[in-house]
Amino acid sequence: MPRNAQTTAVFTISLSTAIAQKIERTRKAQHRSRSELARDAFRVYFRAQELAEDEGRRAYLDAKAGKGLSPIYDTADEFIDALHEATPRAAVARRRRKK
């Protein structure tokens, strides 16, 4: 029975034997209970999810604001034209002949 039934919940989960054995080895080596180990694992998981969401949100806002894009090219066509100019003419001619 949990120490404080109002602030805790009990879960029953199924794990592969291999994972269960790793958990047992880890908890014994660290002198911790399964519950402590599981709580820490969930904290790490949820924090990683929050960081990933924050990073995705920042990337979206940066892209929406035009940050991270090359200020040299205003359009994709300008970029493609510059790319063609930087490509040696002989290589372009060989590629056209292969088509």
Protein Blocks (a to p, Z undefined) as FASTA:
>chain_A
ZZblmlgccddddddfklmmmmmmmmmmnopafklmmmmmmmmmmmmmmmmmmmmmmmmm
mmmnopoiafkbmbfklmmmmmmmmpcfklmmmmmmmZZ
